[in-house]
Amino acid sequence: MSETTEATERAARRLLIDYTRDIARSDEDPALIVDRTMTGDVVWMTDGNALTRDQLIAHAAPARKNVTASEVLIDELLVDGSGFAARCRLVAEHRTLGAVRMDWILMGEVADDGRVRRIHQLARSA
């Protein structure tokens, strides 16, 4: 496995597992979490809606208010150079909705510095 491919796999796992957990459950400043994981010019497309860095940071407040537990399970992760694709599940406990499960399919690109630069995601409630 090439150095680039290994760095891309680490970045994808950091995004899917650490970022998702920390943005919803950590007391750390959300801007630090986003900046550690993604480039400043990141664009995260979810079901056709573009989210910028600032919108990703703003998403932390409602997530932290409502999510009491969460876990991302990676079913498949494919990596090729600086690109990756994943099929995974978010399993969460929501304060008012109870158990929530989302299935995700996403593709991403990792910058030379090891942070995610682009994400295209499709999500559905399971």
C-alpha positions in Angstrom: 0.0 0.0 0.0 1.4 3.4 -1.0 2.0 6.2 1.6 -0.7 8.3 0.0 -3.2 5.4 0.2 -2.3 4.8 3.9 -2.7 8.5 4.7 -6.1 8.6 2.9 -7.3 5.5 4.8 -6.3 7.2 8.1 -8.1 10.4 7.1 -11.2 8.6 6.1 -11.4 6.6 9.4 -10.6 9.8 11.4 -13.5 11.6 9.5 -16.0 8.7 9.9 -15.3 7.7 13.5 -13.4 10.4 15.4 -15.0 13.5 13.7 -18.6 12.1 13.9 -18.1 11.2 17.6 -16.4 14.4 18.6 -18.6 16.8 16.8 -21.7 15.3 18.6 -20.3 14.3 22.0 -17.1 16.2 22.8 -16.8 19.4 24.8 -13.9 20.5 22.5 -14.4 23.6 20.4 -16.2 22.4 17.2 -14.0 24.7 15.0 -10.9 22.8 16.3 -12.5 19.4 15.5 -13.5 20.6 11.9 -10.1 22.1 11.3 -8.2 19.1 12.5 -10.2 16.8 10.2 -10.9 19.0 7.1 -9.4 21.7 5.0 -10.6 25.3 5.4 -12.2 25.2 1.9 -14.0 21.9 2.6 -17.3 21.2 0.8 -19.5 18.4 2.2 -22.3 17.6 -0.2 -25.1 15.7 1.6 -28.0 14.6 -0.6 -27.3 17.5 -2.9 -26.9 20.1 -0.2 -23.5 21.8 0.2 -22.2 22.4 3.7 -19.2 24.7 4.2 -16.8 24.7 7.1 -18.9 27.3 9.0 -22.1 25.2 8.5 -20.3 22.1 9.8 -19.2 24.0 12.9 -22.7 25.3 13.5 -24.1 21.7 13.2 -22.3 20.8 16.4 -24.6 22.7 18.7 -27.9 20.9 17.9 -26.0 17.6 17.7 -24.5 18.1 21.1 -27.9 19.1 22.5 -29.8 16.1 21.1 -27.4 13.1 20.7 -26.8 11.2 23.9 -24.8 8.3 22.3 -23.5 7.6 18.8 -21.3 5.1 16.9 -20.3 4.8 13.2 -19.9 1.3 11.9 -17.8 1.1 8.7 -19.1 -1.7 6.5 -16.8 -1.0 3.5 -14.0 1.4 3.0 -12.2 1.6 -0.4 -9.2 3.7 -0.9 -7.3 4.7 -4.1 -4.6 7.3 -3.8 -6.1 10.4 -2.3 -9.7 9.2 -2.9 -12.0 7.1 -0.8 -15.4 5.6 -0.8 -17.3 4.2 2.2 -20.5 2.5 3.1 -21.3 2.9 6.8 -24.0 3.3 9.4 -24.5 5.9 12.1 -26.3 4.4 15.1 -27.3 7.1 17.6 -29.5 7.7 20.6 -31.5 11.0 20.2 -32.8 12.8 23.2 -36.4 13.0 21.8 -36.5 10.5 18.9 -34.9 7.6 20.6 -32.8 5.2 18.6 -31.8 6.5 15.2 -30.0 4.8 12.4 -28.7 6.4 9.2 -27.1 4.5 6.3 -24.4 6.5 4.5 -22.6 6.1 1.2 -19.9 8.6 0.7 -16.9 9.5 -1.5 -14.2 11.8 -0.5 -10.9 13.4 -1.4 -8.0 14.0 1.0 -5.6 16.9 0.6 -1.8 16.6 0.7 -1.8 17.6 4.4 -4.0 14.5 5.3 -7.2 16.4 5.9 -10.4 15.8 4.0 -11.2 18.4 1.3 -14.3 17.1 -0.5 -17.2 14.8 0.5 -20.2 13.6 -1.5 -22.6 11.8 0.7 -26.0 10.1 0.3 -27.8 9.3 3.5 -31.1 7.6 4.4 -32.8 6.7 7.6 -32.8 3.0 8.2 
